[in-house]
């Protein structure tokens, strides 16, 4: 991700980037995006309540350092507004 030209250009302009994972499951991709340090916010949307709870639990127990940059929501991916998202 760090080598993508558009992302590097947006970063050089000082833009805060947002990453979204549709169907985020247990959250591993969201945590990886947060770990990269190039996104202001990393968001995961999941429709399965069990996977959503698992991702939230991981966020609390395993990844507290990413608490401010990660978010998980229980939503239907077809109803998610992606107008202000930079990377999906």
Kinemage of the C-alpha trace (Angstrom):
@kinemage 1
@onewidth
@group {chain A} dominant
@subgroup {mainchain}
@vectorlist {calphas} color= white
{ca unk a 1} P 0.000 0.000 0.000
{ca unk a 2} L 2.798 2.424 0.863
{ca unk a 3} L 4.071 2.362 -2.737
{ca unk a 4} L 0.789 3.399 -4.343
{ca unk a 5} L 1.339 6.668 -6.208
{ca unk a 6} L -2.055 8.183 -5.390
{ca unk a 7} L -1.678 7.426 -1.687
{ca unk a 8} L 1.788 8.947 -1.590
{ca unk a 9} L 0.511 12.031 -3.417
{ca unk a 10} L -2.401 12.460 -0.971
{ca unk a 11} L -0.034 12.058 1.979
{ca unk a 12} L 2.361 14.663 0.606
{ca unk a 13} L -0.563 17.109 0.380
{ca unk a 14} L -1.322 16.495 4.070
{ca unk a 15} L -4.607 14.680 3.491
{ca unk a 16} L -5.879 12.329 6.217
{ca unk a 17} L -6.620 9.005 4.515
{ca unk a 18} L -9.429 6.614 5.424
{ca unk a 19} L -9.308 2.852 4.816
{ca unk a 20} L -12.424 0.631 4.729
{ca unk a 21} L -12.651 -3.154 4.699
{ca unk a 22} L -16.042 -4.422 3.495
{ca unk a 23} L -16.725 -7.809 5.042
{ca unk a 24} L -14.005 -7.321 7.647
{ca unk a 25} L -14.455 -10.664 9.417
{ca unk a 26} L -12.161 -10.880 12.436
{ca unk a 27} L -10.563 -7.512 11.627
{ca unk a 28} L -7.075 -8.619 10.618
{ca unk a 29} L -6.993 -6.447 7.466
{ca unk a 30} L -8.236 -3.412 9.409
{ca unk a 31} L -5.519 -3.919 12.032
{ca unk a 32} L -2.901 -4.334 9.307
{ca unk a 33} L -3.990 -1.068 7.680
{ca unk a 34} L -3.747 0.657 11.063
{ca unk a 35} L -0.330 -0.879 11.624
{ca unk a 36} L 0.936 0.622 8.342
{ca unk a 37} L 0.498 4.060 9.888
{ca unk a 38} L -0.614 5.794 6.694
{ca unk a 39} L -4.338 5.951 7.443
{ca unk a 40} L -6.001 8.378 9.805
{ca unk a 41} L -8.857 5.908 10.267
{ca unk a 42} L -9.248 2.191 9.426
{ca unk a 43} L -12.849 0.960 9.429
{ca unk a 44} L -14.252 -2.548 9.125
{ca unk a 45} L -17.854 -3.331 8.186
{ca unk a 46} L -19.229 -6.797 8.886
{ca unk a 47} L -22.766 -8.208 8.712
{ca unk a 48} L -22.094 -11.350 10.775
{ca unk a 49} L -22.676 -10.476 14.458
{ca unk a 50} L -20.265 -13.151 15.734
{ca unk a 51} L -17.392 -11.945 13.574
{ca unk a 52} L -18.171 -8.351 14.504
{ca unk a 53} L -18.001 -9.183 18.225
{ca unk a 54} L -14.752 -11.087 17.656
{ca unk a 55} L -13.186 -8.094 15.868
{ca unk a 56} L -14.318 -5.740 18.636
{ca unk a 57} L -12.884 -8.096 21.252
{ca unk a 58} L -9.560 -8.241 19.406
{ca unk a 59} L -9.571 -4.455 19.226
{ca unk a 60} L -9.939 -4.211 22.989
{ca unk a 61} L -7.627 -7.045 24.057
{ca unk a 62} L -5.004 -7.474 21.343
{ca unk a 63} L -4.740 -4.101 19.668
{ca unk a 64} L -5.281 -1.314 22.214
{ca unk a 65} L -2.549 0.753 20.554
{ca unk a 66} L -4.836 1.088 17.503
{ca unk a 67} L -7.925 2.035 19.528
{ca unk a 68} L -8.051 5.594 18.192
{ca unk a 69} L -7.432 4.646 14.548
{ca unk a 70} L -9.682 1.590 14.169
{ca unk a 71} L -13.444 1.229 14.172
{ca unk a 72} L -15.772 -1.704 13.516
{ca unk a 73} L -19.446 -1.494 12.592
{ca unk a 74} L -22.151 -4.114 12.213
{ca unk a 75} L -23.624 -3.185 8.822
{ca unk a 76} L -24.765 -4.512 5.497
{ca unk a 77} L -21.939 -3.643 3.063
{ca unk a 78} L -24.452 -2.658 0.386
{ca unk a 79} L -25.711 0.165 2.617
{ca unk a 80} L -22.353 1.674 3.571
{ca unk a 81} L -21.633 5.232 2.445
{ca unk a 82} L -18.188 5.291 0.832
{ca unk a 83} L -18.121 8.898 -0.371
{ca unk a 84} L -15.385 10.007 2.059
{ca unk a 85} L -13.262 6.864 1.819
{ca unk a 86} L -9.869 6.814 0.116
{ca unk a 87} L -9.040 3.088 0.032
{ca unk a 88} L -11.506 0.169 -0.037
